[in-house]
Amino acid sequence: MDSGLPLKIALIGNGSIATVVAHHCEGAPDRLHIVGALGLPEDLTSVGQHPLVQDLSALLAEMPDLVVECAAQEAAQVHGTAVLDSGIDLMVISVGAFADPILHDRLETAAVRGKAKIIIPAGALAGLDALGAAALDTLDYVSLTTRKPPLSWAGAPGVADIDLLALRGATTIFEGTAREAARRFPKNANVAAALALSGLGMDATQVTLIADPQASRNSHQVEARGAFGRLSATIEAEPSPDNPKTSYIASLSIVRMLDRLTAQLAN
Ligand SMILES: NC(=O)c1ccc[n+]([C@@H]2O[C@H](COP(=O)([O-])OP(=O)(O)OC[C@H]3O[C@@H](n4cnc5c(N)ncnc54)[C@H](O)[C@@H]3O)[C@@H](O)[C@H]2O)c1
């Protein structure tokens, strides 16, 4: 029987996450093969052995089984529906795109039309596997508390009135729903949206954001209660070697998902 392996993967993105994914795939050529990557004009050299292409049609002409978006929310917005409409599964790491209800609906509708799947890796969060299982019965409460050094929040609309450099102790800069958090703190939208998709949705997931001068890493604490019992999971994330804004674990979560799609034993 034809196993369909290696899985033919196309990347959208040529940055820090694409580098980790390419490195892993090149080490497992019997299971995973990258056919090409779409980048921006400034992406001059491929981060792997695969070719860089300039537009989506050239990428889809490589007949991938799966497109992995590891670029930007805008890339999911611009290219997502075309990928799914072509009947090709789409893995999305810029999950914050799903905080926009119109885009969320467009992507799901395209997936139904194209008989394709949208796959969301856990990214920088811990506990999403258990939360997804817990959500199959009653979930009463889901929350996310994100703690980052003050300057990590700089530029967000939600801190326009706060002098981040003047903070002397841990300060709560936001409490509200995941949807509002994603709007006012776009850089936190990925984790807020990923948690919401696994649990209670954007409007019932509670988010607290903390600017902490004593924090040396970004941390995300997930709490949940429901018929399953209680969940508490915290991750203190190390940055990627070549992009301090991206947690290294997010790249690994894509790699793990690719392994689960192709491994003999998928745990
Ligand atoms: N889900 C999570 O928990 C999580 C965690 C970390 C990062 N992320 C997201 O992953 C994405 C990639 O992160 P990274 O560290 O690799 O970023 P990066 O800046 O290192 O690389 C991004 C790459 O995508 C390309 N790109 C950007 N917009 C594009 C577009 N419209 N079309 C094609 N290519 C485009 C860039 O040129 C670059 O090659 C970001 O959106 C980031 O927010 C998600």
PDBQT file of the ligand as one rigid body, heavy atoms in Angstrom, charges set to zero:
ROOT
HETATM    1  N1  LIG A 301       1.460  30.396  17.815  1.00  0.00    +0.000 N 
HETATM    2  C1  LIG A 301       2.473  30.838  18.533  1.00  0.00    +0.000 C 
HETATM    3  O1  LIG A 301       2.528  30.609  19.745  1.00  0.00    +0.000 OA
HETATM    4  C2  LIG A 301       3.599  31.586  17.879  1.00  0.00    +0.000 A 
HETATM    5  C3  LIG A 301       4.816  31.715  18.567  1.00  0.00    +0.000 A 
HETATM    6  C4  LIG A 301       5.848  32.394  17.940  1.00  0.00    +0.000 A 
HETATM    7  C5  LIG A 301       5.673  32.967  16.693  1.00  0.00    +0.000 A 
HETATM    8  N2  LIG A 301       4.479  32.862  16.067  1.00  0.00    +0.000 N 
HETATM    9  C6  LIG A 301       4.259  33.503  14.747  1.00  0.00    +0.000 C 
HETATM   10  O2  LIG A 301       4.987  32.809  13.764  1.00  0.00    +0.000 OA
HETATM   11  C7  LIG A 301       5.237  33.693  12.680  1.00  0.00    +0.000 C 
HETATM   12  C8  LIG A 301       6.668  33.509  12.167  1.00  0.00    +0.000 C 
HETATM   13  O3  LIG A 301       7.585  33.744  13.219  1.00  0.00    +0.000 OA
HETATM   14  P1  LIG A 301       9.172  33.804  12.893  1.00  0.00    +0.000 P 
HETATM   15  O4  LIG A 301       9.858  33.950  14.207  1.00  0.00    +0.000 OA
HETATM   16  O5  LIG A 301       9.593  32.718  11.983  1.00  0.00    +0.000 OA
HETATM   17  O6  LIG A 301       9.256  35.214  12.130  1.00  0.00    +0.000 OA
HETATM   18  P2  LIG A 301      10.471  35.778  11.271  1.00  0.00    +0.000 P 
HETATM   19  O7  LIG A 301      10.296  37.254  11.257  1.00  0.00    +0.000 OA
HETATM   20  O8  LIG A 301      11.772  35.215  11.707  1.00  0.00    +0.000 OA
HETATM   21  O9  LIG A 301      10.178  35.202   9.791  1.00  0.00    +0.000 OA
HETATM   22  C9  LIG A 301       8.999  35.498   9.079  1.00  0.00    +0.000 C 
HETATM   23  C10 LIG A 301       9.215  35.116   7.628  1.00  0.00    +0.000 C 
HETATM   24  O10 LIG A 301       7.980  35.213   6.927  1.00  0.00    +0.000 OA
HETATM   25  C11 LIG A 301       8.143  36.053   5.794  1.00  0.00    +0.000 C 
HETATM   26  N3  LIG A 301       6.875  36.736   5.553  1.00  0.00    +0.000 N 
HETATM   27  C12 LIG A 301       6.298  37.699   6.298  1.00  0.00    +0.000 A 
HETATM   28  N4  LIG A 301       5.131  38.066   5.759  1.00  0.00    +0.000 NA
HETATM   29  C13 LIG A 301       4.972  37.304   4.642  1.00  0.00    +0.000 A 
HETATM   30  C14 LIG A 301       3.959  37.215   3.651  1.00  0.00    +0.000 A 
HETATM   31  N5  LIG A 301       2.881  38.012   3.681  1.00  0.00    +0.000 N 
HETATM   32  N6  LIG A 301       4.111  36.315   2.658  1.00  0.00    +0.000 NA
HETATM   33  C15 LIG A 301       5.201  35.521   2.605  1.00  0.00    +0.000 A 
HETATM   34  N7  LIG A 301       6.194  35.554   3.514  1.00  0.00    +0.000 NA
HETATM   35  C16 LIG A 301       6.070  36.448   4.517  1.00  0.00    +0.000 A 
HETATM   36  C17 LIG A 301       9.263  36.992   6.170  1.00  0.00    +0.000 C 
HETATM   37  O11 LIG A 301       9.852  37.576   5.042  1.00  0.00    +0.000 OA
HETATM   38  C18 LIG A 301      10.201  36.027   6.899  1.00  0.00    +0.000 C 
HETATM   39  O12 LIG A 301      10.928  35.239   5.975  1.00  0.00    +0.000 OA
HETATM   40  C19 LIG A 301       4.900  35.111  13.193  1.00  0.00    +0.000 C 
HETATM   41  O13 LIG A 301       3.632  35.506  12.687  1.00  0.00    +0.000 OA
HETATM   42  C20 LIG A 301       4.814  34.921  14.690  1.00  0.00    +0.000 C 
HETATM   43  O14 LIG A 301       3.901  35.836  15.290  1.00  0.00    +0.000 OA
HETATM   44  C21 LIG A 301       3.453  32.166  16.622  1.00  0.00    +0.000 A 
ENDROOT
TORSDOF 0
